[in-house]
Amino acid sequence: MTAARLVARCVRGLEPALGTEILRTGSAAIDWIGHREVGFRTWARNETWTGHGGSSDGEPRLRTADDVFLLARRQDDIGPHKNDLAGLAELARAVDLEGLARERRTRGGPAVFGGIEVSASFLGRRTYNRYDIEDTVGRVLAERAGVPYHTRRHGEPPPPGHSGWRLTLDGGHATLLLRLGGRPAHRRVYKNATVPGTLHPPVAAAMAQAAELRPGQRVLDPCCGAGTLLIEAHHTVPGVTLLGFDLDPAARRAARQNAGPLPVAVEHGDAGALPVADRSIDRVLCNPPWGAQVDAGGRLAGHPERWWHELARVLTDEGRAILLLPEARGLGHALALGLTPVHVQQLSLFGSRPLLVRLERQRDGRRSRARREAAAR
Ligand SMILES: C[S@@+](CC[C@H](N)C(=O)[O-])C[C@H]1O[C@@H](n2cnc3c(N)ncnc32)[C@H](O)[C@@H]1O
């Protein structure tokens, strides 16, 4: 049986998390990990990788992916000059349109192309722009499929039913992809209500996965906003106890609406003085209100150290926090309170460069050595 070749795209910095998630499915092998993408192949037939339009609950299979595509064509990059665009028209002419349509249908995607829209991106200096790339590829594909082409040049969204294609030029390769689902995987079915500063769901999923959750654990988001982290935690490991606080009633409403029937408790509470017992929380997941979009309110206004103090107070000895922070400065508070950053990863997210940080309680070197020695006796 031939393997289907797929490409999952993600936020810059999440490539290792996405690669790990692909391997953990147990039915795929990775071909390459590149800039914001992981190429892989799967042997399983009729398996839905998007969730949308395929699986019964509409939840995507790869939660850290922004989108999942069939690999239509991959060849050497065409080069930086405008007359190199002819190479892209050739690439589009060589695509096996019927084979792709069949493959997409068997994996839960739409049955027909409807129309063609292309989204392009490139690395390095070129004498053409993204619209030149999109129009070159899109016109050839539309003509071959006998359907309309929608250009993005004028900023209008494509009419519904158009198939989404993606073309990347990364200096090494020209890669043409066809979206598997009817819409991007990062658009979650549950996320109908939103708040300023709300998290991109694939980033929230990567944070939940980094938490290494186990059923029965107590998971807290002290500034839960629209509840994205708690809901992604539930979809990562069902059976965890999920608790969220927020000062803003609109945020609490949004979180409750998004959570729907899921077991997520959302309460009014100030993250600077949480109504939570000492050392009672196994995992904290949070992007605190330090960013440009949301101000810290209540007891946190002008006092970010109170947030850190509460974090250190509520975590159990084996506790762990996975945080998204706009910069490394706050980590000084964590260290002073006995919390060690054991992993730091920079992401690139809508023009900002936040840090995904994993914190654990500092182990007392002498105490753990004594424990090791006692265990050895
Ligand atoms: C960056 S948003 C969190 C977004 C959330 N992770 C999501 O995906 O929607 C920060 C949240 O902190 C809340 N907030 C600000 N000050 C707070 C405080 N003292 N206690 C609790 N929540 C607070 C804001 O109302 C806002 O909803």
The ligand as an SDF file (V2000), in Angstrom:
LIG
                    3D

 27 29  0  0  0  0  0  0  0  0999 V2000
   -3.9580   37.1970   28.0620 C   0  0  0  0  0  0  0  0  0  0  0  0
   -5.5560   37.0030   28.7120 S   0  0  0  0  0  0  0  0  0  0  0  0
   -5.7090   35.2620   28.8720 C   0  0  0  0  0  0  0  0  0  0  0  0
   -6.2550   34.6640   27.6340 C   0  0  0  0  0  0  0  0  0  0  0  0
   -6.6430   33.2030   27.7550 C   0  0  0  0  0  0  0  0  0  0  0  0
   -5.5020   32.3250   27.9580 N   0  0  0  0  0  0  0  0  0  0  0  0
   -7.4200   32.7740   26.5090 C   0  0  0  0  0  0  0  0  0  0  0  0
   -6.9530   31.9120   25.7590 O   0  0  0  0  0  0  0  0  0  0  0  0
   -8.4800   33.3510   26.2400 O   0  0  0  0  0  0  0  0  0  0  0  0
   -5.3300   37.5010   30.3850 C   0  0  0  0  0  0  0  0  0  0  0  0
   -6.5840   37.4810   31.2260 C   0  0  0  0  0  0  0  0  0  0  0  0
   -6.2130   37.8960   32.5470 O   0  0  0  0  0  0  0  0  0  0  0  0
   -7.3300   38.5050   33.1410 C   0  0  0  0  0  0  0  0  0  0  0  0
   -6.8700   39.2380   34.3340 N   0  0  0  0  0  0  0  0  0  0  0  0
   -6.2760   40.4480   34.4380 C   0  0  0  0  0  0  0  0  0  0  0  0
   -5.9790   40.7070   35.7240 N   0  0  0  0  0  0  0  0  0  0  0  0
   -6.4050   39.6330   36.4520 C   0  0  0  0  0  0  0  0  0  0  0  0
   -6.3590   39.3060   37.8360 C   0  0  0  0  0  0  0  0  0  0  0  0
   -5.8460   40.1380   38.7620 N   0  0  0  0  0  0  0  0  0  0  0  0
   -6.8740   38.1250   38.2160 N   0  0  0  0  0  0  0  0  0  0  0  0
   -7.4280   37.2560   37.3120 C   0  0  0  0  0  0  0  0  0  0  0  0
   -7.4920   37.5300   36.0080 N   0  0  0  0  0  0  0  0  0  0  0  0
   -6.9820   38.7000   35.5660 C   0  0  0  0  0  0  0  0  0  0  0  0
   -7.9180   39.3420   32.0200 C   0  0  0  0  0  0  0  0  0  0  0  0
   -9.2880   39.6310   32.2840 O   0  0  0  0  0  0  0  0  0  0  0  0
   -7.6990   38.4240   30.8010 C   0  0  0  0  0  0  0  0  0  0  0  0
   -8.8660   37.6700   30.5350 O   0  0  0  0  0  0  0  0  0  0  0  0
  1  2  1  0
  2  3  1  0
  2 10  1  0
  3  4  1  0
  4  5  1  0
  5  6  1  0
  5  7  1  0
  7  8  2  0
  7  9  1  0
 10 11  1  0
 11 12  1  0
 11 26  1  0
 12 13  1  0
 13 14  1  0
 13 24  1  0
 14 15  1  0
 14 23  1  0
 15 16  2  0
 16 17  1  0
 17 18  1  0
 17 23  2  0
 18 19  1  0
 18 20  2  0
 20 21  1  0
 21 22  2  0
 22 23  1  0
 24 25  1  0
 24 26  1  0
 26 27  1  0
M  CHG  2   2   1   9  -1
M  END
$$$$
